[in-house]
Amino acid sequence: MYGKADEWAAARDQIREAVLDRGWSEKRQAYAQSFDSDELDAAQLLMPMVGFLPATDPRMRSTIEAIARDLTEDGSCSGIATARASTPTGSRARRARS
């Protein structure tokens, strides 16, 4: 395992590039829930915390602003933008503003 540090670093770099390229939503001007998606997910707020991008990065700032605008209500974050009309319990799910 220790002898494969170069391989692990290369894999890390490939993943990073994929996230930076395919994880960005031009429509939402934010990092999306999944590749090639426009759905927001508050999990992207972890990106600066784990060292993926600094919070001052322009795309990260835009992501933070989009999540604050579209996934929060009365100071609480709903976590994930959803197109489903209801949850399995029947309660209404908040739709993301497009």
Secondary structure, DSSP 8 states (H G I E B T S, - for coil): -GGGHHHHHHHHHHHHHHHHHHSEETTTTEE-SSTT----BGGGGGTTTTTSS-TTSHHHHHHHHHHHHHSEETTEE--B-B--SB-TTS-B--B---
